[in-house]
Amino acid sequence: MSNWYSECSPLEKRTFWASFGGWALDALDVQMFGLAIPALIAAFGISKADAGLLGSVTLFFGAFGGWLGGALGDRFGRVKALQITVLTFALATFACAFAMSYTQLVVLKAIQGLGFGAEWAVGAVLMAEIIRPEHRGKALGSVQSAWAIG
C-alpha cells in the first residue's frame, strides 16, 4: 500500500479489507471452479456444455445480485447488507460441495451468483460512502486487484 492507505482511518481500513477480502474470495471460487469442472463432468455424467452452463448461471445471476444488493443496502444499511451477501455467497458455496445432482448444483450456483453479485455492488457503494474522496479511487482500484490475488 502507498501513503494513501496510511492516511486512512481505522473505519476506512476495515471497510477496505472487508471489501477486498470478499472480492478475493469470490475470485478464488471462480478460479477454483474451473479446476473442478472435469470432476463434475465425470461425477454427474454431464456434457461440456452443461458444465459451462454452471459458470454462466453463476455470472448471470450475479447481475441480478447487484440489483438485489442495492435494494438490501438501501433497506438494511450497507454494512448489514454486506454481511448478508457474504453469508449468502459462503453458504451457497459450501452447499455446492454437497449437491447430489446436476440440478441441485445449478440452483446452488445461481444462489451463489446472487450472493457475489450483491456483494460486489454493496461493497463498492460502502467503500464510496466510507472512504474519503481523495482516497476513494485508489481504494476502489486496489480492491479490484483482489480479483488477481484470489
N, C-alpha and C positions, 0 to 999 in steps of 0.2 A: 504494500500500500504506500502511497505517496503522502505528502504533507496534508492533503485534504482530509485523510482519514484521522490523523492525529488531532485535527481541529473539531472533529465530530463529538457531540455529547454522548453520554452513555446510552440514552434512548435512541439516538440516531444509529449508533453502533449495533445495538440489539436488533433494531429494525433491519439494518443492512444484513446482518448474519442470519436472521430468521428467513429472509427472502432468499439470500444466497444459498443457504442450506436446502431449502425446499426445492429450488430450481436445480441444484446439483443432483439431488436425489431423483428428481424427475428424469433428468438426462441419464443417470445411471440405469434407471429402469428401462428406458427406451433402448439404450445401447446393449444392455444385457439380454433384453428380449430377443434381439436379433440372433444371439447365440443359442437361444432356447428353441428357435423355430425348427431345426431338424428333429429335435426330440419330440416336439409337439406333432409334427407330421407323422412320425413313427407311432407315437402313443395313441393318437386319435384316428390314424388312418385317413388323414385329410390330404387334399391336393395343395400344391404350392399356392394356388390362387386363394384357397380357403385360409391358408396361413397368412397370406398377405392381407386378407380382409381383417384379421385380428389387429394388425397395426393400423390399418386405415380406420377401423371403428374407433380406436382409441383417439386418433387425431381428429376425426370428425366430431366426436362428442366433446373433445377439448374445446372446440369453437363454441359449442353450447354452454360448456362450463364457464367460459369467460363471461357470458351474459348472466349466468346464474350467480357467479361470484360477485359481479357488480350489484346485483339485486340483494344478495346476502350482506354485502358490505354496507349498503345504504340502510338496510333494515336493522342489522345487529351490531354494526360497527366493524371497522376494518380488522382489528386485532382478533375479535371473536370469529369473524368470517375466515380469516387466515387459519386459525386453529381448526375450524370445521373442515375447511378444504384439505388441509394437510392430513387430517384424520381420515377423511373420506378416501383420499388417494392411498394412504397407508393401508387401511383396512381392505380396500379392494385389491391392492397389490398382494397382500397376504392371502386373501381368499383365492386368488388365482392359482396359488400353489395346490389348492385342494379341489380344483374343478374336476368333476368326474366325467364331463362330456364337452364336446366342442361348443355346444350351445351355451352351456354354463360359462365357459371361458369367454365367449363373445359378450355375454351380458356383463360379466365382471370387468372386461376390458373397456366396455362402454362406461361403466360407473367410474372406473379408474380415469378415463378421459375427462369425464365431468369434473372430477377432483383436481386433476392437474391443470386443466384449462381455467378453472375458477381460482386456483392458487396463483397462477401467473397474473391474472387480472387483479386480484386483491393485493398481491404482493407489490405490484408496480404502483398501484394507487396509494397504498400505505406508505411506500417509500417517498412518493411525490408529496404526500402530506407531512411527513415527519422530517425528512432531511431538508435542511435549509437550501434555498435556491442556488447559492453559489457552489454547492457540492452535489446537487441533485443529479445532474447529467453524468458526472464522474461515477457516482454511486450506482446509478441505473446501468451504465455501461459495464461497470465491474461485475454487477450481478448477472448481466447477460453472459459474461465469461464463465459463469458457473456451469453452463452447458458443456464447455470444453473440459472442465475438471471432472464433471460427473461421468 
